[in-house]
Amino acid sequence: MPHRRSFLQGLSSLPLLGGLFPRTAQAARRDYFRELGVRPVINAAGTYTALTGSLMPPEVRRAWEYASRHYVRFDELHDAVGARIAALIGGEAAMVTAGAASALTLGTAACLTGANRDFIRRLPDTAGMKTEVIIQKSHRFGYDHAVRNCGVRLVEVETREELERAVNARTLMMLFLNANDPVGKIPAAEFAGLGKKLGLPTFTDAAADVPPVENLSKYIKMGFDLVTFSGGKGLCGPQSAGLLLGRPDLIRAARLNTLPNSDTIGRGMKVNKEELLAMLAAVELYLQRDHQADWREWEKRVKLIQDSVTSIRGVTAEVYVPPIANHVPHLRIRWDQSAVKTTPVEAVRQLREGDPSIELVPGPRDHLAVGVWMLQPGEDKIVARRLRQVLRAAAAGA
């Protein structure tokens, strides 16, 4: 075995393993962002992917570090982590995915293929499979591309009656966007019940829908067959990970459609051992948190910023809580532009380009929206001070 011999001879000329990866104090102190010319930001927005989601707490980082030091059989670890997470949440089965979008693809693939290896190899060629996914028109969303990746067609309906008429021999499953529950004509519980009545699997995307903590088990108990949550939002796990919860047969089929199975639609949706353990640690930690104390802290931060900006004549601020996704206290700031000579767009630019760089909730054009739950200790004071500086300067120039 000449190749093996030459490989071993090469190893003998290398330093010991510890020498390959020196853990010097200098390496630990490296400021990578400064080296790369990348500016860190104060996240007064929320768990947006464009702002790299949430930060992993020390317990989650320690799980990641532990996994990074060991080899393991992937399937064995995946099985064990999924079983533990399911038990913690109170469901039948679970798996860690490469984010919530990955879970949408894998859950759809599971409904398409089951354990049929030929079907699994052929996706997105869906010949011989059911290919229609029913969704409320008001629930179409940017991430439903992750479902369409599998080669299915979305069939839009608006009412219960339209949904029942749309069911035919080609119908595969029913898809629900949890954040849009208030705007749809078929609410979540009724939608899940319809799936049971019609014999169709139901899948809800609840990616950003913790807190509250009860939501982790709420939708499975409601009757949905598949539920996904993002790992890097409220759970504060790895940004690149997520959860798929649901029926054991569908979770098994989803696993067959991804790694380590090579010829699958989900092979590129890789989850590593570090993400597996980090997601387990994140779920454990989240379930143990004092959620009422968290809420009180968020309210305190909001009030600090509210009091700071409303001390300026012509500025008003109100507290609001989004009904489902990102269901935490936020602050909405408005002002009389005849008294405060700037626009929300210009204020956002100044905050972004200032030092430190601050990001607010993206999207609004007629007001500023501030999210406080991803702020680190003391950053609420910085945000309050910088907002007051920007608005006060504009008021002085009026």
Buried (B, 14 or more C-beta within 10 A) or exposed (E): EEEEEEEEEEEEEEEEEEEEEEEEEEEEEEEEEEEEEEEEBBBBBBBBBEBEBBBBBEBBBBBBEBBEEEEEEBEEBBEBBBEBBBEBBEBBBBBBBBBBBBBBBBBBBBBBBBEBEEBBBBBBEBEEBBBBBBBBBBBEBEBBEBBBBBBBEBBEBEEEEBBEEBBEEEBBBBBBBBBBBEEBBBEBBBBBBBBEEBEBBBBBBBBBBBBEBEBBBBBBEBBBBBBBBBBBBBBBBBBBBBBBBBBEBBBBBBBBBBBEBEEBBBEEBEBBBBBBBBBBBBBBBBEEEEBEEBBEBBBEBBBBBBEBBBEBEBBBBEBEEBEBBBBBBBBBBBBEEEEBBBBBEEBBEBBEEEEEEBBBBEEBEEBBBBBBBBBEEEBBBBBBEBBBBBBBEBBEEE
